[in-house]
Amino acid sequence: MLSNCCRASLSITIASTLKSPNNFPKSLFLGQKKTSLFLNPIFKKWNNSRMEFSTSISTSKLTIKASSAEALKNANELIDSVETFIFDCDGVIWKGDSLIDGVPETLDMLRAKGKRLIFVTNNSTKSRKQYGKKFETLGLSVNEEEIFASSFAAAAYLKSIDFPKDKKVYVVGEEGILKELDLAEYQHLGGQEDGGKKIELKPGFLMEHDESVGAVVVGFDRNFNYYKVQYATLCIRENPGCLFIATNRDAVTHLTDAQEWAGGGSMVGALVGSTQREPIVVGKPSTFMMDYVSKEFGIEKSQICMVGDRLDTDILFGQNGGCKTLLVLSGVTSLPMLQSPSNSIKPDFYTNKISDLLSLSAATV
């Protein structure tokens, strides 16, 4: 049994040869309790029918804290304890196309203190370059190298496993994924081109699909339709070794600042239902992007503070990576949700919005 006052982590490395990594179980049983696991497959080589890989499994949900999350009071202490702040975007920096109050001043203050700022979003509709333009439109000075979107993560993941360039990627998603695949020089089909396609179901009709598709990438898609579901399903189920990759499984997203909208998880869920396969998730809370960022910039994960508005993606992402975590209540998560007895994900600190880092640090000077 784990003590309620300690953190426990389980790391298991499994080397095996399977037809597909998706066949690997996504849970372990510890006593009578089922513990969810986040898999980070790192493939040693890829071929048409089988993949050799080792899988690193971290059970961050084994992290147990004795007390509830603390309201942030001493911002300077938190700021001084880390070198890097990773910010989610939707619900933290902006909502829809509206900048959240106090963001520019807060980012300027952190940069003036010598902190590295990184922006990580599960939204796959834009590429890094396109997100750079959005930051610019909102009056924020952010370099493209500081932005990590799940669209980029999908392409980076394929590179990390040496996905062959003679294989194709079928995309259920929008322009961001296509642009990142282009930059990575991967052949792709689907995406926006299949948005208007329909299937005319006649007796004996058989839908053809490209047998050279070696991966299906699924992200948020406002032109999601039955054609894409069937095409992606055929690729995953019938093409030997075809990967099923999800940019994220977010339940909701912020398309406008007026309400929450169904997120990329709804598209991924449809394919899970039709294929009976679980995807490889490259966005939060999977540690893939955290590992990538840490390696890219040479950052110790203990020197990072993850700031986000979602418990099950942002905060879990930070906890999975061994970072400090700060929940802001400017997006999806409300204070009653955080303090609910049914919530098992507790950040280190919480506050109303990121500008509290500025006002609280000024108050303690």
SENU-508300 format. One record per atom (N, C-alpha, C, O): residue in three letters; x, y, z. Coordinates in steps of 0.001 Angstrom, whole numbers, plus 500000, padded with zeros to 6 digits. Layout:
# SENU-508300
alaXYZ/...
END
This chain:
# SENU-508300
met500846498801500000/met500000500000500000/met500876501242500000/met501934501258500630/leu500450502267499308/leu501187503522499264/leu500747504424500400/leu499562504500500723/ser501706505103501002/ser501371506057502052/ser500675507254501446/ser500973507656500321/asn499723507838502214/asn498999509007501722/asn499863510247501705/asn499445511275501171/cys501050510184502270/cys501871511401502346/cys503054511346501396/cys503934512205501445/cys503078510367500555/cys504224510266499644/cys503769510210498209/cys502599509955497924/arg504684510446497316/arg504433510300495889/arg505041508989495434/arg506151508624495821/ala504307508313494628/ala504834507046494112/ala504798507072492610/ala503855507587492008/ser505797506531492020/ser505788506417490567/ser506280505045490177/ser507143504460490832/leu505736504563489135/leu506094503234488655/leu506619503362487239/leu505935503885486359/ser507817502888487026/ser508380502945485677/ser508688501532485223/ser509458500806485853/ile508080501170484138/ile508256499818483611/ile508730499930482173/ile508133500651481374/thr509767499242481849/thr510207499225480451/thr509938497851479876/thr510365496837480428/ile509239497828478780/ile508827496576478172/ile509394496509476772/ile509135497403475966/ala510140495505476465/ala510657495319475114/ala509939494124474515/ala509908493038475095/ser509374494343473367/ser508573493278472793/ser508368493532471324/ser508627494635470843/thr507911492539470606/thr507570492686469203/thr506116492315469026/thr505723491166469231/leu505311493312468637/leu503878493117468487/leu503464493589467105/leu504202494332466457/lys502313493175466652/lys501796493677465383/lys501474495143465493/lys501637495889464528/ser501021495569466650/ser500685496985466831/ser500841497358468275/ser500479496570469149/pro501384498568468575/pro501502499018469951/pro500146499196470585/pro500037499176471811/asn499116499369469796/asn497790499594470361/asn497237498337471017/asn496251498408471751/asn497865497174470762/asn497406495958471394/asn497884495851472833/asn497413494996473584/phe498827496723473226/phe499362496655474572/phe498340497167475570/phe497680498168475291/pro498175496517476739/pro497173496945477714/pro497468498324478241/pro498629498654478483/lys496451499139478424/lys496617500499478898/lys496396500601480408/lys496279501715480918/ser496334499506481134/ser496139499590482571/ser496807498417483264/ser497004497356482671/leu497149498622484520/leu497653497574485381/leu496720497468486561/leu495977498405486855/phe496746496347487235/phe495934496188488422/phe496850496077489631/phe497673495165489713/leu496710496992490555/leu497483496990491783/leu496503496684492907/leu495691497531493279/gly496580495475493442/gly495587495075494424/gly494238494990493749/gly494077494284492753/gln493270495707494287/gln491932495705493711/gln491669496946492882/gln490570497116492353/lys492662497816492761/lys492436499095492094/lys493042499110490712/lys494171498656490524/lys492314499621489748/lys492797499741488379/lys493476501104488226/lys492884502135488547/thr494697501106487744/thr495460502339487618/thr495716502645486154/thr496333501848485448/ser495247503792485699/ser495439504159484295/ser496898504489484040/ser497588505050484891/leu497349504128482856/leu498736504373482484/leu498803505200481220/leu497951505081480339/phe499806506027481137/phe500050506774479912/phe501272506171479263/phe502340506106479870/leu501115505725478016/leu502190505036477324/leu502965505987476441/leu502391506847475773/asn504257505824476445/asn505122506601475568/asn505907505645474697/asn507076505392474986/pro505312505095473632/pro506050504142472814/pro507194504822472059/pro506997505850471412/ile508361504249472147/ile509497504731471366/ile509907503574470469/ile510499502601470936/phe509599503675469197/phe509798502558468307/phe511235502514467800/phe511792503525467374/lys511820501327467856/lys513182501152467375/lys513219501047465864/lys514152501541465232/lys512239500422465289/lys512153500400463838/lys510725500139463427/lys509918499634464207/trp510426500487462200/trp509051500391461681/trp509098499550460423/trp509957499765459568/asn508186498593460294/asn508019497949459006/asn506551497630458800/asn505731497914459672/asn506211497053457681/asn504810496914457290/asn503983496076458246/asn502798496354458428/ser504564495070458857/ser503742494135459609/ser504010494104461096/ser503169493620461853/arg505155494606461547/arg505446494530462964/arg506379495649463378/arg507112496196462553/met506351495989464657/met507189497050465169/met507910496570466410/met507308495937467278/glu509195496867466501/glu509932496579467717/glu509989497873468513/glu510403498914468002/phe509571497797469762/phe509539499031470536/phe509738498762472010/phe509523497653472500/ser510152499801472702/ser510166499749474156/ser509202500796474646/ser509131501885474076/thr508470500497475673/thr507441501408476151/thr507738501820477573/thr507866500983478467/ser507847503120477770/ser508042503648479108/ser506690504010479682/ser505945504774479067/ile506361503487480831/ile505042503694481422/ile505194504434482729/ile505925503986483612/ser504525505549482868/ser504547506256484142/ser503145506337484695/ser502217506734483990/thr502986505968485937/thr501652505964486548/thr501526507180487448/thr501587507073488673/ser501350508332486829/ser501292509547487621/ser500067509594488494/ser500038510328489482/lys499046508821488148/lys497862508824488992/lys498118508110490311/lys497256508096491190/leu499316507509490452/leu499687506970491744/leu500165508065492675/leu500360507824493866/thr500362509287492140/thr500776510397492973/thr499642510759493915/thr498551511124493477/ile499902510658495196/ile498861510917496188/ile499315512040497097/ile500406511973497663/lys498512513053497245/lys498842514171498105/lys497910514176499309/lys496705513957499187/ala498492514428500461/ala497699514359501688/ala496759515543501828/ala495688515421502422/ser497150516681501288/ser496333517876501457/ser495795518351500124/ser496242517905499067/ser494834519257500179/ser494261519822498970/ser495231520813498352/ser496222521205498968/ala494926521213497114/ala495744522216496439/ala495708523518497229/ala494687523874497817/glu496828524218497232/glu496928525477497975/glu496647526661497061/glu497062526681495902/ala495943527634497594/ala495767528888496869/ala497125529582496808/ala497834529650497813/leu497487530092495647/leu498777530753495485/leu498788532061496272/leu497946532934496063/lys499748532179497174/lys499873533401497979/lys501232534060497785/lys501329535280497653/asn502271533245497770/asn503620533786497597/asn504103533490496180/asn504759532480495929/ala503765534391495262/ala504124534185493856/ala505628534229493654/ala506164533487492831/asn506316535087494394/asn507762535198494222/asn508475533900494553/asn509449533536493893/glu507999533206495565/glu508616531937495949/glu508489530915494820/glu509439530192494520/leu507302530859494195/leu507112529944493070/leu507972530351491881/leu508626529506491269/ile507973531633491553/ile508737532130490405/ile510234531849490582/ile510915531431489646/asp510725532086491789/asp512155531895492044/asp512561530421492071/asp513742530104491930/ser511603529529492249/ser511924528107492403/ser512066527370491076/ser512478526211491053/val511728528032489971/val511790527370488662/val512507528251487641/val512646529459487829/glu512958527619486557/glu513620528348485478/glu512687528591484296/glu512873529531483524/thr511674527721484167/thr510829527733482975/thr509356527643483347/thr508970526886484238/phe508540528427482650/phe507098528318482771/phe506543527803481449/phe506801528378480391/ile505776526712481517/ile505065526218480342/ile503598526588480511/ile502960526215481495/phe503075527322479543/phe501689527771479604/phe500833527039478572/phe501222526909477411/asp499670526565479005/asp498634526199478064/asp498149527498477427/asp498441528577477943/cys497427527419476336/cys496973528637475640/cys495483528917475851/cys495120529916476473/asp494615528031475331/asp493172528236475466/asp492771528184476933/asp493014527189477616/gly492153529266477416/gly491712529322478799/gly492761529856479746/gly492475530083480921/val493978530063479254/val495067530576480089/val495597531897479515/val495695532898480224/ile495935531880478223/ile496418533081477539/ile495251533795476857/ile495163535022476891/trp494374533034476250/trp493209533601475561/trp492003532699475703/trp492115531547476122/lys490863533231475355/lys489638532456475190/lys489094532795473816/lys488739533943473548/gly489026531787472935/gly488636532074471564/gly489660532994470935/gly490827532625470808/asp489244534185470540/asp490161535184469989/asp490322536383470914/asp490766537449470488/ser489960536203472177/ser490050537299473152/ser491161537031474154/ser491193535980474794/leu492074537991474288/leu493177537873475234/leu492644538025476652/leu491813538895476913/ile493111537194477562/ile492705537289478967/ile493446538448479627/ile494625538673479354/asp492767539167480479/asp493312540375481107/asp494642540101481825/asp494807539099482520/gly495578541034481627/gly496830541006482372/gly497897540079481823/gly498983539993482396/val497617539378480721/val498582538416480185/val499873539091479700/val500955538647480083/pro499806540148478870/pro501057540742478361/pro501995541200479475/pro503198540944479428/glu501440541874480469/glu502260542385481572/glu502894541241482377/glu504040541340482816/thr502144540175482558/thr502662539033483319/thr503807538351482580/thr504829538019483181/leu503637538145481291/leu504702537519480507/leu505952538398480476/leu507074537898480559/asp505748539713480355/asp506883540642480358/asp507639540565481687/asp508870540582481707/met506898540481482794/met507520540395484114/met508361539129484248/met509477539173484765/leu507830538008483787/leu508556536743483890/leu509808536751483019/leu510857536249483424/arg509694537324481820/arg510879537419480955/arg511934538323481591/arg513129538036481517/ala511490539412482213/ala512423540340482867/ala513172539666484013/ala514290540059484346/lys512560538660484609/lys513202537903485678/lys514066536769485130/lys514615535978485897/gly514189536690483803/gly515040535693483190/gly514419534321483021/gly515132533337482829/lys513098534243483091/lys512427532951482963/lys512202532599481493/lys511860533459480681/arg512397531342481173/arg512072530848479842/arg510573530588479778/arg510007530004480702/leu509922531018478690/leu508494530820478521/leu508247529914477325/leu508811530111476249/ile507394528918477534/ile507032527975476480/ile505522527831476469/ile504884527834477522/phe504956527706475285/phe503500527644475145/phe503134526319474475/phe503555526033473354/val502348525529475184/val501980524193474706/val500463524105474604/val499753524351475579/thr499976523756473428/thr498531523648473233/thr498154522323472592/thr498861521814471722/asn497035521775473032/asn496510520555472431/asn495748520835471145/asn495415519902470413/asn495468522084470858/asn494709522441469663/asn495568522197468418/asn496625522806468253/ser495105521311467560/ser495892520916466383/ser495472521620465104/ser495984521296464032/thr494555522576465187/thr494031523212463980/thr495043524147463321/thr494899524488462147/lys496067524563464069/lys497088525466463533/lys498465524843463669/lys498697523994464530/ser499373525275462809/ser500776524885462900/ser501474525843463857/ser500869526807464327/arg502739525581464144/arg503492526487465010/arg503557527893464388/arg503399528900465079/lys503788527935463089/lys503871529234462414/lys502546529989462501/lys502529531200462726/gln501442529272462321/gln500127529907462406/gln499823530391463822/gln499211531443464007/tyr500255529617464822/tyr500070530071466199/tyr500913531309466480/tyr500502532196467228/gly502104531358465868/gly502937532547466022/gly502222533794465535/gly502337534861466139/lys501483533656464441/lys500720534792463912/lys499567535172464836/lys499221536347464961/lys498969534154465492/lys497881534471466424/lys498409535237467619/lys497797536214468050/phe499551534803468165/phe500162535548469267/phe500425536989468844/phe500152537924469598/glu500954537163467640/glu501264538500467130/glu500006539346467001/glu500006540524467360/thr498933538749466488/thr497659539453466338/thr497130539942467682/thr496510541002467772/leu497384539150468727/leu496925539510470071/leu497897540448470785/leu497689540797471947/gly498949540850470092/gly499895541800470666/gly500955541175471544/gly501564541865472361/leu501191539869471391/leu502189539170472204/leu503402538815471359/leu503266538341470230/ser504575539042471905/ser505816538737471202/ser506289537346471633/ser506877537182472701/val506024536353470784/val506383534962471078/val507060534374469848/val506539534476468737/asn508219533761470047/asn508935533135468933/asn508315531790468583/asn507778531099469449/glu508393531429467325/glu507854530147466865/glu508472528975467625/glu507806527970467876/glu509765529109467995/glu510462528038468694/glu509939527843470110/glu510232526830470745/glu509165528809470612/glu508611528699471962/glu507218528072471974/glu506610527915473033/ile506719527718470798/ile505352527205470661/ile505385525721470316/ile506090525305469397/phe504620524931471054/phe504513523505470789/phe503039523125470747/phe502382523005471782/ala502530522937469523/ala501139522538469323/ala501089521038469091/ala502083520437468682/ser499932520427469350/ser499815518978469155/ser499921518597467681/ser500231517448467366/ser499669519542466770/ser499888519282465338/ser501375519026465082/ser501740518107464349/phe502219519846465691/phe503666519662465590/phe504087518366466275/phe504962517654465783/ala503460518063467417/ala503808516856468165/ala503563515596467343/ala504332514638467427/ala502485515593466542/ala502180514423465715/ala503301514170464711/ala503743513034464540/ala503760515238464044/ala504852515099463074/ala506159514739463773/ala506925513911463279/ala506412515363464926/ala507629515078465678/ala507654513628466159/ala508704512985466185/tyr506489513133466537/tyr506409511741466982/tyr506761510785465843/tyr507515509833466042/leu506223511033464662/leu506536510182463515/leu508035510198463224/leu508627509169462898/lys508638511376463346/lys510091511471463152/lys510843510659464194/lys511840510004463888/ser510346510711465453/ser511050510044466548/ser511073508531466396/ser511943507868466960/ile510130507974465641/ile510087506523465452/ile510585506115464067/ile510439504964463656/asp511180507086463346/asp511684506820461986/asp510599506264461076/asp510810505295460347/phe509437506897461135/phe508342506498460256/phe508812506667458813/phe509290507739458443/pro508681505625457999/pro509262505658456641/pro508607506691455732/pro507389506867455748/lys509417507357454956/lys508932508407454072/lys508139507862452877/lys507443508618452197/asp508243506552452622/asp507458506006451519/asp506055505594451956/asp505243505162451138/lys505776505730453251/lys504432505478453763/lys503652506788453817/lys504242507868453856/lys502339506687453820/lys501483507872453856/lys500768508001455204/lys500645507041455965/val500311509209455462/val499567509491456679/val498166509943456286/val498011510880455502/tyr497139509278456830/tyr495771509747456599/tyr495396510648457763/tyr495562510283458927/val494884511840457433/val494607512857458442/val493109513071458616/val492394513383457664/val492656512900459838/val491334513368460251/val491626514614461096/val491945514509462280/gly491514515776460481/gly491910516986461179/gly491961518159460218/gly491449518093459100/glu492593519242460677/glu492585520476459906/glu493981520872459443/glu494920520079459498/glu494094522107458991/glu495281522582458289/glu496565522466459089/glu497627522220458518/gly496486522640460413/gly497692522614461229/gly498462521320461097/gly499686521337460968/ile497759520193461126/ile498412518893460999/ile499040518743459620/ile500169518268459495/leu498309519150458583/leu498810519023457213/leu500083519835457012/leu501031519368456381/lys500103521053457550/lys501285521911457385/lys502499521339458104/lys503615521403457588/glu502287520779459294/glu503414520202460032/glu503922518937459352/glu505125518676459355/leu503028518153458775/leu503462516969458029/leu504241517375456781/leu505210516712456409/asp503821518462456136/asp504560518976454974/asp505975519370455366/asp506934519037454669/leu506104520078456482/leu507414520520456948/leu508313519332457287/leu509531519387457116/ala507689518255457772/ala508445517052458109/ala508653516152456888/ala509284515099456984/glu508119516575455745/glu508255515871454463/glu507613514490454478/glu508175513523453963/tyr506408514412455087/tyr505633513178455053/tyr504482513312454056/tyr503825514350453981/gln504254512243453294/gln503122512217452374/gln501832512067453185/gln501778511327454167/his500803512782452751/his499551512683453499/his498360512814452562/his498484513316451445/leu497223512363453026/leu495955512524452338/leu494865512719453378/leu495104512569454576/gly493674513052452916/gly492575513313453848/gly492527514776454233/gly492753515649453395/gly492234515051455490/gly492144516425455963/gly490998517174455318/gly489898516643455166/gln491264518408454942/gln490213519279454409/gln489632518770453090/gln488454518986452805/glu490456518094452285/glu489979517602450991/glu488829516603451131/glu487989516491450238/asp488793515883452244/asp487747514885452444/asp486549515438453215/asp485608514709453527/gly486599516728453516/gly485533517333454313/gly484174517337453637/gly483147517267454312/gly484155517419452308/gly482880517471451601/gly482477516163450958/gly481461516099450265/lys483256515120451175/lys482972513845450527/lys481857513079451250/lys481741513110452475/lys481053512399450450/lys479961511601451005/lys480024510191450446/lys480566509963449364/ile479477509268451177/ile479416507880450729/ile477992507581450277/ile477040507759451037/glu477857507133449052/glu476544506762448541/glu476385505252448724/glu476925504456447956/leu475648504886449738/leu475532503480450104/leu474547502762449185/leu473333502942449288/lys475093501950448290/lys474292501144447367/lys474566499674447649/lys475604499343448223/pro473674498804447266/pro473917497373447464/pro475242496948446832/pro475509497244445667/gly476068496250447613/gly477338495747447107/gly478456496767447056/gly479542496457446567/phe478220497993447552/phe479257499033447482/phe480419498690448405/phe480214498336449566/leu481619498795447894/leu482838498553448659/leu483709499801448592/leu484062500254447503/met484051500347449723/met484879501553449763/met486356501160449684/met486837500353450480/glu487059501734448725/glu488483501465448568/glu489289502387449483/glu488836503479449827/his490481501944449874/his491366502816450648/his492808502539450233/his493104501487449668/asp493694503476450511/asp495095503389450119/asp495842502457451074/asp495948502738452268/glu496348501369450554/glu497030500382451388/glu498424500824451813/glu499057500150452626/ser498917501943451280/ser500233502445451683/ser500160503387452882/ser501182503899453336/val498944503616453396/val498796504439454608/val499355503658455790/val498888502562456100/gly500357504232456445/gly500985503575457590/gly500640504205458915/gly501011503683459966/ala499921505341458883/ala499511505997460124/ala498268506833459869/ala498112507443458811/val497399506847460848/val496228507724460836/val496386508695461999/val496535508279463148/val496352509989461696/val496454511025462727/val495095511695462863/val494537512197461887/val494571511697464085/val493250512254464338/val493351513447465290/val493889513333466392/gly492831514583464852/gly492787515777465680/gly491426516436465575/gly490503515876464984/phe491299517619466144/phe490039518347466076/phe489715518642464610/phe490587519054463845/asp488456518427464227/asp488079518528462815/asp486649519046462695/asp485690518332462987/arg486521520300462262/arg485178520886462119/arg484453520382460875/arg483268520660460694/asn485153519646460018/asn484535519032458848/asn484507517514458981/asn484591516792457987/phe484389517043460200/phe484330515617460493/phe483080515017459856/phe481993515585459965/asn483230513874459191/asn482072513264458536/asn482233511739458480/asn483258511194458889/tyr481217511079457973/tyr481216509619457944/tyr482256509073456973/tyr482809507997457202/tyr482530509796455897/tyr483550509366454943/tyr484900509220455661/tyr485592508215455497/lys485261510227456452/lys486537510182457155/lys486565509050458177/lys487583508374458324/val485468508841458878/val485405507764459860/val485664506423459189/val486464505624459674/gln484983506176458068/gln485125504894457391/gln486510504720456793/gln487099503644456896/tyr487041505774456165/tyr488355505672455535/tyr489433505398456584/tyr490274504516456409/ala489393506167457676/ala490379505982458740/ala490245504600459375/ala491242503959459707/thr489011504154459537/thr488763502831460121/thr489362501730459256/thr489991500806459770/leu489167501827457947/leu489714500822457032/leu491242500785457106/leu491845499712457118/cys491856501959457153/cys493325502017457228/cys493831501360458515/cys494751500543458481/ile493228501721459637/ile493685501209460927/ile493455499712461053/ile494305498986461569/arg492309499257460581/arg491961497843460765/arg492574496919459717/arg492846495753460004/glu492793497427458515/glu493187496532457426/glu494633496691456964/glu495190495757456387/asn495259497851457202/asn496656498022456790/asn497575497481457889/asn497539497996459006/pro498385496475457616/pro499242495881458648/pro500138496916459321/pro500840497672458649/gly500108496943460641/gly500981497837461397/gly500589499292461381/gly501355500129461861/cys499418499637460846/cys499024501044460752/cys498863501648462142/cys498156501096462985/leu499523502786462380/leu499450503480463663/leu498167504294463766/leu497673504824462771/phe497643504385464959/phe496481505210465270/phe496963506250466268/phe497168505947467443/ile497145507489465788/ile497724508567466598/ile496674509655466828/ile496023510110465888/ala496521510063468078/ala495605511155468423/ala496407512357468892/ala497323512223469704/thr496066513521468384/thr496750514724468865/thr496352515026470305/thr497153515560471073/asn495127514688470670/asn494655514879472050/asn493300514210472199/asn492696513787471213/arg492825514116473434/arg491504513553473687/arg490657514528474506/arg489819514113475306/asp490883515835474297/asp490146516852475048/asp488649516738474793/asp488213516636473646/ala487879516755475849/ala486423516659475724/ala485827517928475127/ala484906517873474312/val486369519074475545/val485819520354475065/val486946521266474625/val488109521045474962/thr486586522306473859/thr487548523311473425/thr486863524668473418/thr485641524757473531/his487667525737473285/his487132527095473266/his487193527655471852/his488194528255471460/leu486131527462471094/leu486064528048469758/leu485624529504469834/leu485998530317468988/thr484837529827470840/thr484444531202471125/thr484537531386472629/thr484675530415473373/asp484460532632473075/asp484504532881474514/asp483115532819475148/asp482957533146476325/ala482110532402474378/ala480730532387474881/ala480359531073475553/ala479542531053476474/gln480967529954475086/gln480629528653475649/gln481701527642475291/gln482598527934474500/glu481612526443475875/glu482511525367475523/glu481930524586474346/glu480713524457474211/trp482825524065473494/trp482426523311472316/trp483058521928472360/trp484108521731472972/ala482404520970471703/ala482925519604471672/ala484358519606471131/ala484634520222470102/gly485264518917471823/gly486680518956471467/gly487135517786470616/gly486329516985470142/gly488448517707470435/gly489033516671469593/gly488770515260470092/gly488825514303469319/gly488485515130471379/gly488188513815471931/gly486964513171471309/gly486844511946471287/ser486054513994470803/ser484851513439470175/ser485186512764468849/ser484579511750468504/met486156513319468092/met486581512705466847/met487386511428467118/met487202510405466458/val488279511516468103/val489077510345468466/val488160509225468965/val488359508055468638/gly487157509600469760/gly486237508614470314/gly485485507842469244/gly485220506650469399/ala485142508521468161/ala484449507828467069/ala485325506733466468/ala484838505648466150/leu486623507020466312/leu487535506021465739/leu487845504908466731/leu488037503758466335/val487895505243468018/val488069504203469033/val486894503237468971/val487060502022469075/gly485701503804468798/gly484510502973468722/gly484482502070467506/gly484075500912467603/ser484912502586466359/ser484827501803465118/ser485970500806464951/ser485805499769464309/thr487138501125465536/thr488300500250465370/thr488530499322466557/thr489222498310466445/gln487937499685467702/gln488198498963468950/gln489686498975469289/gln490228498006469819/arg490334500104468967/arg491746500291469259/arg491917501575470045/arg491170502533469841/glu492884501607470936/glu493215502816471676/glu494346503544470945/glu495273502898470457/pro494286504873470861/pro495318505614470119/pro496574505869470928/pro496575505781472155/ile497631506185470222/ile498828506753470832/ile498573508255470920/ile498415508908469889/val498530508812472123/val498229510228472308/val499533511002472439/val500343510710473319/val499743511992471563/val500993512757471586/val500838514096472306/val501832514724472671/gly499602514532472511/gly499359515775473231/gly499229515523474725/gly499410514399475192/lys498915516579475473/lys498733516441476915/lys497560515521477219/lys496567515560476493/pro497628514688478266/pro498659514603479310/pro499802513631479030/pro500623513391479915/ser499880513065477827/ser501020512219477484/ser502312513010477695/ser502332514225477499/thr503366512341478084/thr504620513048478372/thr505461513309477132/thr506562513848477244/phe504969512938475948/phe505801513089474752/phe506283514527474561/phe507475514754474354/met505368515501474629/met505772516894474405/met506668517404475531/met507584518188475282/met506414516967476774/met507269517382477885/met508683516856477690/met509659517576477900/asp508785515593477286/asp510109515010477028/asp510810515740475889/asp512015515987475941/tyr510043516081474865/tyr510600516767473697/tyr511117518154474094/tyr512233518535473742/val510296518895474825/val510678520243475262/val511900520199476167/val512819521005476023/ser511905519250477104/ser513020519121478038/ser514326518846477302/ser515363519424477628/lys514271517965476312/lys515468517628475538/lys515877518766474617/lys517062519069474481/glu514879519401473976/glu515152520475473015/glu515885521644473666/glu516812522204473081/phe515466522013474884/phe516032523190475548/phe517009522835476671/phe517588523726477290/gly517193521545476934/gly518082521143478017/gly517579521577479370/gly518350522061480199/ile516278521406479605/ile515649521853480849/ile515434520671481777/ile514923519633481355/glu515823520821483048/glu515479519828484056/glu513987519971484363/glu513505521075484616/lys513267518867484341/lys511811518932484532/lys511421519472485906/lys510359520074486064/ser512284519253486898/ser512002519777488239/ser512088521295488288/ser511648521920489253/gln512666521890487223/gln512806523343487139/gln511732523965486248/gln511887525089485769/ile510644523228486032/ile509547523695485187/ile508277523828486018/ile508003522996486884/cys507513524864485757/cys506164524988486318/cys505172524956485168/cys505232525793484268/met504262523994485197/met503217523884484189/met502001524657484652/met501489524436485750/val501538525576483800/val500381526423484129/val499255526105483157/val499432526227481945/gly498110525701483670/gly496996525353482791/gly495654525483483469/gly495566525723484674/asp494600525319482672/asp493240525467483195/asp492478524149483263/asp491322524124483686/arg493115523049482849/arg492444521751482861/arg493193520796483791/arg494419520695483750/leu492442520115484613/leu493045519157485528/leu493537517913484806/leu494660517462485032/asp492694517355483932/asp493000516056483333/asp493943516130482145/asp494363515092481634/thr494287517325481695/thr495294517452480635/thr496499518251481144/thr497591517699481274/asp496316519521481426/asp497432520393481810/asp498108519969483107/asp499322519771483145/ile497326519833484162/ile497910519525485471/ile498473518111485479/ile499556517876486015/leu497749517172484889/leu498254515810484810/leu499510515745483942/leu500423514968484222/phe499554516558482891/phe500729516666482033/phe501948517087482853/phe503023516501482726/gly501773518104483692/gly502865518561484544/gly503265517517485569/gly504453517298485806/gln502282516873486178/gln502579515852487175/gln503262514646486549/gln504186514083487135/asn502815514246485366/asn503458513130484659/asn504926513421484395/asn505763512519484418/gly505237514713484141/gly506607515097483825/gly507448515441485031/gly508626515764484879/gly506879515383486236/gly507636515711487437/gly507848517192487644/gly508840517603488246/cys506917518004487145/cys507023519471487251/cys506162520005488387/cys505299519303488915/lys506408521257488752/lys505471521965489618/lys504246522316488778/lys504352522448487558/thr503098522466489409/thr501867522734488666/thr501071523876489290/thr500952523985490510/leu500530524726488411/leu499686525839488830/leu498415525822487993/leu498472525951486770/leu497276525662488643/leu495985525685487961/leu495428527105487989/leu495405527747489039/val494979527592486834/val494281528879486792/val492798528614486529/val492440527699485787/leu491961529413487138/leu490508529210487064/leu489861530073485995/leu488674530386486080/ser490640530459484987/ser490145531333483922/ser489612530569482726/ser489174531172481747/gly489647529237482797/gly489213528427481662/gly488195527376482035/gly487106527698482511/val488544526114481821/val487590525014481984/val487272524698483437/val486110524492483787/thr488300524659484291/thr488109524191485659/thr487663525321486581/thr488257526399486602/ser486610525052487340/ser486123526001488347/ser486619525561489722/ser487101524440489884/leu486501526441490702/leu486923526108492058/leu486118524927492625/leu486717524039493233/pro484782524878492452/pro484035523706492932/pro484506522400492282/pro484534521360492939/met484874522447491006/met485389521247490347/met486707520806490978/met486917519617491219/leu487591521763491245/leu488876521459491861/leu488691520845493242/leu489358519871493592/gln487782521421494023/gln487603521005495413/gln486610519865495594/gln486355519437496720/ser486055519374494504/ser485099518273494581/ser485762517020495147/ser486892516708494773/pro485090516298496038/pro485641515061496592/pro485949514016495511/pro486788513137495710/ser485269514119494380/ser485483513145493306/ser486719513459492466/ser487133512636491649/asn487315514642492655/asn488505515017491889/asn489760514507492581/asn490021514845493735/ser490532513696491878/ser491759513136492447/ser493017513828491947/ser494119513482492373/ile492871514810491040/ile494031515502490468/ile494191516851491157/ile493390517762490947/lys495218516975491971/lys495440518182492749/lys496715518887492306/lys497798518310492406/pro496613520123491819/pro497824520872491466/pro498558521311492734/pro498012521248493835/asp499786521750492562/asp500511522284493714/asp499856523571494208/asp499718523796495410/phe499455524411493246/phe498819525685493589/phe497691525984492618/phe497637525422491524/tyr496796526867493020/tyr495769527364492104/tyr495587528859492336/tyr495857529375493421/thr495122529541491288/thr494830530959491374/thr493823531306490290/thr493491530455489466/asn493333532536490274/asn492257532901489340/asn492742532999487899/asn492102532461486995/lys493862533679487673/lys494397533851486320/lys495885534141486420/lys496393534428487504/ile496584534067485298/ile498042534151485393/ile498519535543485806/ile499643535688486287/ser497695536554485629/ser498102537903486061/ser498245537989487577/ser498814538950488094/asp497724536978488300/asp497933536945489752/asp499406536765490077/asp499853537180491146/leu500177536151489170/leu501616536054489375/leu502237537442489473/leu503186537664490224/leu501684538364488703/leu502189539749488696/leu501730540492489937/leu502544541087490643/ser500438540463490205/ser499898541245491336/ser500372540696492676/ser500663541472493587/leu500456539378492816/leu500897538799494082/leu502386539005494315/leu502821539204495449/ser503168538956493235/ser504617539190493408/ser504883540640493768/ser505783540927494557/ala504110541561493196/ala504270542981493533/ala503856543243494973/ala504441544097495639/ala502852542517495459/ala502351542736496817/ala503322542260497881/ala503271542726499019/thr504211541333497522/thr505137540784498523/thr506524541396498445/thr507418541013499201/val506711542351497531/val508011543027497415/val508219543962498591/val509253544624498678/
END
